[in-house]
Amino acid sequence: MKIIKISMLALALGLMSFSAIAPVKTLVSTVKTETTATTIVWKAETIDVGQIPQGTPKAIVYEFKNTGKTSVVITSVQGSCGCTATDYTKEPILPGKSAKVTATYNAANKGGFTKTVTVTTSAETTPKVLTLKGTVI
């Protein structure tokens, strides 16, 4: 009888060693880093309009090309102040195609100016800041 109990105990311990616990991974792990090249190439990120007349709004057009393999959507365009109105391509930009972001500056006050337009797209995690500058005469 004692041999049966010892055999049963050995069998139980043996079966417990085959439990469903996940194997322990080594402390050294590989870290995947994805580097994605930008899929948007801007024709110009800063545009100097030079001298413009006071009281006449000036439209500045920024162009970019989608050089990636998937469509790009412009999700947001925001001027740095109320004096800069914005417009942009609303439909998805297919690979190889170009699109525009337009900033219209209201040249109300004389003097030099520097304004920005922040563009958020589905292609980049960080918004792109475009700059327009010039002098109102």
Backbone as JSON, one array per atom type, in Angstrom:
{
  "sequence": "MKIIKISMLALALGLMSFSAIAPVKTLVSTVKTETTATTIVWKAETIDVGQIPQGTPKAIVYEFKNTGKTSVVITSVQGSCGCTATDYTKEPILPGKSAKVTATYNAANKGGFTKTVTVTTSAETTPKVLTLKGTVI",
  "N": [[0.82, -1.18, 0.0], [1.97, 1.22, 0.74], [3.76, 1.58, -1.29], [2.08, 2.06, -3.43], [0.97, 4.53, -2.71], [3.25, 6.14, -2.76], [3.91, 5.86, -5.44], [1.66, 7.02, -6.63], [1.96, 9.65, -5.69], [4.38, 10.33, -6.93], [3.56, 10.14, -9.58], [1.62, 12.17, -9.64], [3.2, 14.44, -9.09], [4.84, 14.32, -11.31], [3.0, 14.75, -13.39], [2.25, 17.33, -12.78], [4.44, 18.77, -13.57], [4.06, 19.1, -16.23], [2.35, 21.24, -16.61], [0.17, 23.93, -17.76], [1.57, 26.33, -17.84], [2.96, 29.21, -19.21], [6.05, 29.34, -20.95], [8.95, 30.84, -19.52], [10.31, 33.77, -20.72], [13.47, 34.86, -21.93], [15.53, 37.4, -20.43], [16.61, 39.1, -22.25], [15.3, 40.86, -24.82], [13.96, 41.46, -28.05], [13.53, 44.55, -29.56], [11.26, 46.03, -31.61], [11.6, 48.56, -33.92], [9.93, 50.79, -35.79], [10.57, 52.61, -38.58], [9.26, 55.04, -40.42], [9.4, 56.53, -43.42], [8.61, 59.83, -44.35], [5.63, 60.38, -46.15], [4.83, 62.55, -47.45], [5.81, 65.16, -49.47], [6.68, 68.4, -49.39], [6.43, 71.19, -51.54], [7.29, 73.74, -50.82], [7.96, 74.85, -47.55], [8.09, 77.24, -46.3], [6.99, 80.37, -47.28], [7.76, 83.42, -48.7], [6.06, 86.24, -49.29], [6.82, 88.72, -49.99], [6.32, 92.19, -50.57], [3.07, 93.34, -49.9], [-0.06, 94.95, -50.64], [-1.8, 96.98, -48.24], [-4.94, 96.11, -46.81], [-5.72, 94.32, -48.74], [-6.49, 91.04, -49.11], [-4.24, 88.26, -49.22], [-3.64, 85.33, -50.94], [-1.9, 82.38, -50.26], [-0.43, 79.57, -51.57], [0.33, 76.33, -50.67], [1.9, 73.47, -51.81], [1.89, 69.9, -51.97], [3.17, 66.56, -52.49], [2.04, 63.22, -52.53], [4.11, 60.75, -51.81], [4.01, 58.23, -50.92], [2.69, 54.84, -50.48], [0.07, 54.58, -49.91], [-3.17, 56.16, -49.64], [-3.47, 59.59, -48.59], [-4.94, 61.62, -46.11], [-5.92, 64.88, -45.4], [-6.44, 65.97, -42.26], [-6.77, 68.18, -40.63], [-6.46, 71.73, -40.73], [-5.02, 74.6, -39.53], [-4.86, 78.03, -38.97], [-2.53, 80.38, -37.51], [-3.66, 82.6, -36.41], [-6.65, 84.68, -36.29], [-6.49, 86.2, -38.53], [-5.73, 84.75, -40.66], [-7.13, 82.83, -42.98], [-8.02, 79.47, -43.94], [-7.89, 76.83, -46.41], [-8.23, 73.63, -47.96], [-7.39, 70.56, -49.72], [-9.97, 68.29, -49.72], [-10.63, 65.62, -50.35], [-9.28, 62.22, -50.28], [-5.78, 61.92, -50.96], [-4.34, 60.31, -53.49], [-1.66, 57.87, -53.95], [1.21, 59.25, -55.47], [-0.09, 61.51, -56.34], [-0.85, 65.07, -56.16], [-1.6, 67.74, -53.8], [-3.21, 70.64, -52.3], [-2.78, 73.26, -49.89], [-4.27, 76.14, -48.85], [-3.59, 79.32, -47.61], [-5.02, 82.29, -46.64], [-4.06, 85.45, -46.1], [-5.11, 88.21, -44.26], [-4.34, 91.29, -44.96], [-4.33, 93.59, -43.01], [-2.95, 95.32, -41.25], [-0.17, 97.55, -41.43], [3.3, 96.76, -41.99], [5.86, 94.29, -41.14], [5.2, 90.75, -41.23], [4.82, 87.47, -39.88], [3.38, 84.43, -40.13], [1.83, 81.29, -39.25], [0.72, 78.08, -40.42], [-0.8, 75.21, -39.41], [-0.73, 71.89, -40.33], [-2.38, 68.86, -40.24], [-2.15, 65.46, -40.99], [-3.08, 62.16, -42.18], [-0.8, 60.78, -42.67], [1.39, 61.46, -41.12], [2.55, 61.56, -37.74], [3.22, 63.83, -36.36], [2.14, 67.14, -36.6], [2.57, 69.27, -39.49], [4.18, 72.37, -39.69], [3.68, 75.16, -41.49], [5.01, 78.16, -42.92], [4.31, 81.59, -43.51], [5.33, 84.7, -44.74], [6.02, 88.24, -44.92], [5.69, 91.7, -45.95], [3.44, 94.23, -45.19], [2.41, 96.95, -47.05]],
  "CA": [[0.0, 0.0, 0.0], [2.86, 2.36, 0.82], [4.35, 1.73, -2.62], [1.04, 2.65, -4.27], [0.87, 5.95, -2.34], [4.46, 6.8, -3.26], [3.78, 5.87, -6.9], [0.65, 8.03, -6.96], [2.56, 10.95, -5.42], [5.36, 10.55, -7.99], [2.79, 10.37, -10.8], [1.0, 13.5, -9.53], [4.26, 15.44, -9.26], [5.27, 14.26, -12.7], [1.99, 15.4, -14.21], [2.26, 18.77, -12.49], [5.54, 19.41, -14.3], [3.56, 19.36, -17.57], [1.23, 22.17, -16.5], [-0.03, 24.84, -18.88], [2.19, 27.62, -17.58], [3.74, 29.67, -20.35], [7.48, 29.34, -20.67], [9.52, 32.13, -19.15], [11.18, 34.28, -21.77], [14.74, 35.38, -21.43], [15.51, 38.83, -20.12], [16.99, 39.84, -23.45], [14.2, 40.86, -25.77], [14.21, 42.29, -29.22], [12.6, 45.67, -29.66], [11.03, 46.43, -32.99], [11.41, 49.98, -34.13], [9.5, 51.06, -37.15], [10.88, 53.94, -39.08], [8.51, 55.28, -41.64], [9.78, 57.77, -44.1], [7.43, 60.65, -44.61], [5.04, 60.14, -47.47], [4.43, 63.84, -47.99], [6.93, 66.02, -49.82], [6.18, 69.76, -49.63], [7.16, 71.99, -52.53], [7.93, 74.75, -49.98], [7.36, 74.92, -46.23], [8.08, 78.67, -45.97], [6.79, 81.21, -48.46], [7.89, 84.85, -48.47], [5.25, 86.89, -50.32], [7.38, 90.04, -50.27], [5.46, 93.31, -50.18], [1.68, 93.26, -50.36], [-0.78, 96.17, -50.27], [-2.69, 96.95, -47.08], [-6.37, 95.99, -47.1], [-5.97, 93.35, -49.8], [-6.11, 89.69, -48.67], [-3.26, 87.59, -50.08], [-3.71, 83.87, -50.87], [-0.63, 81.69, -50.4], [-0.74, 78.17, -51.83], [1.36, 75.34, -50.37], [1.62, 72.24, -52.54], [2.66, 68.73, -51.59], [2.93, 65.34, -53.27], [2.01, 61.98, -51.76], [5.11, 59.85, -52.38], [3.84, 56.93, -50.27], [1.99, 53.76, -51.18], [-1.34, 54.61, -49.52], [-3.8, 57.48, -49.71], [-3.26, 60.5, -47.46], [-6.08, 62.5, -45.87], [-5.66, 66.04, -44.56], [-7.47, 65.91, -41.22], [-6.97, 69.48, -40.0], [-5.58, 72.85, -41.12], [-5.33, 75.67, -38.58], [-4.02, 79.22, -39.03], [-2.03, 80.8, -36.2], [-4.49, 83.69, -35.88], [-7.88, 84.91, -37.03], [-6.2, 86.96, -39.75], [-5.33, 83.82, -41.7], [-8.14, 81.82, -43.3], [-7.41, 78.32, -44.6], [-8.67, 75.9, -47.21], [-7.36, 72.51, -48.32], [-7.96, 69.46, -50.47], [-10.78, 67.5, -48.78], [-10.68, 64.2, -50.69], [-8.0, 61.52, -50.09], [-4.77, 62.15, -51.99], [-3.83, 59.01, -53.89], [-0.2, 57.81, -54.15], [1.71, 59.9, -56.68], [-0.87, 62.71, -56.65], [-0.53, 66.27, -55.39], [-2.72, 68.44, -53.17], [-2.9, 72.02, -51.93], [-3.29, 73.92, -48.69], [-4.26, 77.57, -49.14], [-3.72, 80.23, -46.47], [-5.3, 83.64, -47.11], [-3.7, 86.41, -45.05], [-5.81, 89.49, -44.32], [-3.3, 92.31, -44.78], [-5.01, 94.76, -42.43], [-2.02, 96.24, -40.58], [1.11, 97.76, -42.11], [4.49, 96.25, -41.32], [6.25, 92.91, -41.41], [4.41, 89.72, -40.57], [5.16, 86.05, -40.0], [2.25, 83.63, -39.66], [1.99, 79.86, -39.49], [-0.43, 77.24, -40.7], [-0.49, 73.86, -38.94], [-1.43, 70.9, -41.14], [-2.36, 67.5, -39.7], [-2.54, 64.49, -42.01], [-3.07, 60.76, -41.77], [0.5, 60.2, -43.0], [2.42, 61.8, -40.14], [2.05, 61.71, -36.38], [3.48, 65.21, -35.94], [1.63, 68.1, -37.59], [3.55, 70.07, -40.23], [3.96, 73.8, -39.53], [4.07, 75.93, -42.66], [5.21, 79.56, -42.56], [4.17, 82.62, -44.54], [5.83, 85.98, -44.23], [6.1, 89.33, -45.89], [5.53, 93.05, -45.42], [2.26, 94.94, -45.68], [2.77, 98.36, -47.29]],
  "C": [[0.87, 1.26, 0.0], [3.48, 2.63, -0.55], [3.33, 2.39, -3.56], [0.93, 4.14, -3.98], [2.07, 6.72, -2.89], [4.4, 6.9, -4.79], [2.78, 6.93, -7.34], [1.21, 9.44, -6.77], [3.56, 11.3, -6.53], [4.65, 10.86, -9.31], [2.17, 11.77, -10.79], [2.05, 14.59, -9.72], [4.77, 15.47, -10.7], [4.29, 14.96, -13.63], [1.96, 16.9, -13.99], [3.38, 19.48, -13.24], [5.15, 19.71, -15.75], [2.4, 20.34, -17.57], [1.24, 23.16, -17.66], [0.54, 26.23, -18.62], [3.07, 27.97, -18.77], [5.21, 29.68, -20.01], [7.98, 30.75, -20.37], [10.48, 32.56, -20.25], [12.45, 34.83, -21.15], [14.63, 36.88, -21.22], [15.88, 39.67, -21.33], [15.82, 39.74, -24.42], [14.56, 41.76, -26.94], [13.12, 43.34, -29.29], [12.48, 46.04, -31.12], [10.86, 47.93, -33.05], [11.05, 50.17, -35.59], [9.87, 52.49, -37.51], [10.15, 54.1, -40.4], [8.94, 56.6, -42.22], [8.5, 58.54, -44.4], [6.93, 60.38, -46.02], [4.56, 61.42, -48.11], [5.69, 64.66, -48.25], [6.35, 67.38, -50.2], [7.05, 70.46, -50.65], [7.93, 73.09, -51.81], [7.2, 74.78, -48.64], [7.3, 76.36, -45.7], [7.94, 79.45, -47.26], [6.86, 82.67, -48.04], [7.15, 85.55, -49.62], [5.78, 88.27, -50.69], [6.46, 91.14, -49.78], [4.07, 93.13, -50.76], [0.94, 94.5, -49.89], [-1.71, 95.95, -49.07], [-4.15, 96.86, -47.55], [-6.72, 95.01, -48.21], [-5.54, 91.96, -49.31], [-5.2, 89.02, -49.71], [-3.37, 86.07, -49.86], [-2.33, 83.28, -51.14], [-0.95, 80.21, -50.53], [0.5, 77.3, -51.55], [0.96, 74.05, -51.08], [2.48, 71.11, -51.97], [2.28, 67.55, -52.47], [2.96, 64.15, -52.33], [2.96, 61.0, -52.44], [5.01, 58.45, -51.77], [3.07, 55.94, -51.13], [0.51, 53.7, -50.83], [-1.87, 56.04, -49.62], [-3.52, 58.27, -48.44], [-4.5, 61.39, -47.35], [-5.61, 63.65, -44.99], [-6.79, 66.08, -43.54], [-7.75, 67.25, -40.58], [-5.98, 70.49, -40.56], [-6.0, 74.03, -40.25], [-4.34, 76.82, -38.74], [-3.63, 79.66, -37.64], [-2.83, 81.95, -35.6], [-5.75, 83.83, -36.74], [-7.67, 85.66, -38.33], [-5.81, 86.06, -40.91], [-6.41, 82.75, -41.88], [-7.48, 80.68, -44.06], [-8.42, 77.53, -45.42], [-7.71, 74.81, -47.64], [-8.13, 71.46, -49.1], [-8.68, 68.53, -49.49], [-10.77, 66.0, -49.08], [-9.32, 63.55, -50.45], [-7.06, 61.76, -51.27], [-4.13, 60.8, -52.29], [-2.32, 59.03, -54.05], [0.19, 58.42, -55.49], [0.99, 61.18, -57.04], [-0.46, 63.86, -55.74], [-1.79, 66.89, -54.81], [-2.24, 69.82, -52.75], [-3.5, 72.38, -50.57], [-3.17, 75.41, -48.99], [-4.46, 78.35, -47.84], [-3.93, 81.62, -47.05], [-5.09, 84.6, -45.96], [-4.44, 87.72, -45.29], [-4.82, 90.59, -43.96], [-3.89, 93.61, -44.25], [-4.03, 95.79, -41.86], [-0.7, 96.33, -41.33], [2.25, 97.17, -41.27], [4.75, 94.8, -41.68], [5.35, 91.92, -40.67], [5.02, 88.34, -40.82], [4.02, 85.28, -39.37], [2.52, 82.17, -39.95], [0.65, 79.2, -39.74], [-0.02, 75.82, -40.3], [-1.38, 72.86, -39.68], [-1.25, 69.52, -40.51], [-2.89, 66.56, -40.77], [-2.53, 63.07, -41.43], [-1.71, 60.11, -41.99], [1.56, 60.44, -41.93], [1.81, 61.99, -38.76], [2.23, 63.13, -35.85], [2.94, 66.16, -37.0], [2.77, 68.88, -38.25], [3.19, 71.54, -40.05], [4.55, 74.51, -40.74], [4.13, 77.4, -42.28], [4.98, 80.46, -43.77], [4.64, 83.92, -43.93], [5.9, 87.01, -45.34], [5.96, 90.67, -45.17], [4.31, 93.69, -46.06], [2.64, 96.41, -45.83], [1.53, 99.22, -47.48]]
}
